[in-house]
Amino acid sequence: MEASSSNVEWQELPYDQWTDSHVSSWLRFIKIKENYIEKLAHEEVTGPVLMSLHKEYFSTTIGMKSGPIEHLLRKRDELLQSEPNKLQDESRSHVNSRDHKQHKNMSVFRQDSKSNSQKPSEGMEKDSIYMECEDNPAPTGAALPSCDYRKFDEPEQDCKYVKHHVLPAETGVENMIVPCHEYKSLEIAHKLDSKRLQTKVASEVLRFACACMNMRSNGTIHFGIMDKIKGGCQHGEIIGIPVENKEDFVDALDYIEKCFKGSNQQCDARKCIRNPRFIEVLDKDASQKTWVIEYDVVSKASIVKDKLYSTGVPKFSEEKNKVILEDKVPYHRVGANTPRILEDDLIHFIQGLREKDQQREEAESSSTQSTTV
């Protein structure tokens, strides 16, 4: 009976809200062998992650044979082309309309003594000022307080997040200047040793950055934010993770030289991908400090123009006990997801780069003019 109820659950949810359990149920539904399903679950493959994986990953990391891989990819393509469940859309629309009113309420801490509406929170440093949410504490099952992002590509040493507040939904490309956002919880992966943690972080950052650069869009990838609905946590909920060594997140960027295609692309990636920012998460019940780690990607027209970027993301092979690099492929943003650009779509995508370059230049020009007025 449990398998049946699981199947109903994944069928009613859009794939970008699938947990690893939903993915496992779907894989059973399409008759994938259980040993492969267990390996994918161990790799924390959620719905959004599943949509970004490609043939080499299933073959190298999961050890799948070519037949099951082709079957899985074909079923995934069918899923992507299918219409979302209307009943679920209506439910999400109702929730979104209810939550939209809360999006302007800030739940970050900044040093700003000029605001009369701010006050120090109990147990916190005096120069950390809380920009209060208007929401009352939400009962179980109700919407949690919403909050805003840290300012993009700007240093904010006194900015802090509040645990269990919720950031806006992950986004795709809007106008290329407004950053798109992607979340990764690292709720389990943060416990890995340095080598495995760096590999995990690098694979997510480089894939996301490659997609942003190809789309000519700014973007931020956040670690310590729920990227799925799990265990009572909401999608976008701030959980924070303990960080034993900040250098692991800095050193993860050293994979740029190994993963991007050619020295020119490696240099461009270094220019576009900012060093990680560590934002403390305030939690009165925490026994140790926790953090959200964010990497900004700034795809300046002067850097990315006339170029298509490819990266081979690193994966730690437990079987071989070493880091292996997947084949270098280009990525892009499709809504809030970061899939590779399929070979059948590559020519069309390349033909559209000139228009993207022009849009990026116009967006940068408009943004500069608006800041000088």
Secondary structure as GFF3:
##gff-version 3
##sequence-region A 1 373
A	DSSP	alpha_helix	2	12	.	.	.	ID=ss1
A	DSSP	three_ten_helix	15	17	.	.	.	ID=ss2
A	DSSP	alpha_helix	20	29	.	.	.	ID=ss3
A	DSSP	alpha_helix	34	42	.	.	.	ID=ss4
A	DSSP	alpha_helix	47	52	.	.	.	ID=ss5
A	DSSP	alpha_helix	55	60	.	.	.	ID=ss6
A	DSSP	alpha_helix	66	81	.	.	.	ID=ss7
A	DSSP	alpha_helix	86	100	.	.	.	ID=ss8
A	DSSP	beta_strand	108	110	.	.	.	ID=ss9
A	DSSP	beta_strand	119	120	.	.	.	ID=ss10
A	DSSP	beta_strand	129	130	.	.	.	ID=ss11
A	DSSP	beta_strand	160	162	.	.	.	ID=ss12
A	DSSP	beta_strand	180	184	.	.	.	ID=ss13
A	DSSP	three_ten_helix	189	191	.	.	.	ID=ss14
A	DSSP	alpha_helix	194	215	.	.	.	ID=ss15
A	DSSP	beta_strand	219	223	.	.	.	ID=ss16
A	DSSP	alpha_helix	247	251	.	.	.	ID=ss17
A	DSSP	three_ten_helix	252	255	.	.	.	ID=ss18
A	DSSP	alpha_helix	256	259	.	.	.	ID=ss19
A	DSSP	alpha_helix	262	272	.	.	.	ID=ss20
A	DSSP	beta_strand	277	282	.	.	.	ID=ss21
A	DSSP	beta_strand	290	297	.	.	.	ID=ss22
A	DSSP	alpha_helix	301	304	.	.	.	ID=ss23
A	DSSP	beta_strand	314	317	.	.	.	ID=ss24
A	DSSP	beta_strand	322	325	.	.	.	ID=ss25
A	DSSP	alpha_helix	343	351	.	.	.	ID=ss26
A	DSSP	alpha_helix	353	372	.	.	.	ID=ss27
###
